[in-house]
């Protein structure tokens, strides 16, 4: 534990942000799983969820919850799965 007051505050803030970011990443993972499951069941539901999930992933990259290349990879793989479900 740090001795300097500002360093102590940074530790507290970092812990708070870590907890919040974990929650956001967990929500995103759940949303991606639901979208993939919907794609296998019906294409129309999958398309709707895909657009929502894509937007959520873009916001997550902008806010720094996930790395932009990680988001790009996830979106690409979901798009491939959606195209496969369509055919």
Buried (B, 14 or more C-beta within 10 A) or exposed (E): EEEEEEEEEEEEEEEEEEEEBEEBEEEBEEBBEBBBEBBEEEBEBBBEBBEEBBEBBBBBBEEEBBEEEEBBEBBEEBEEBBEEBEE
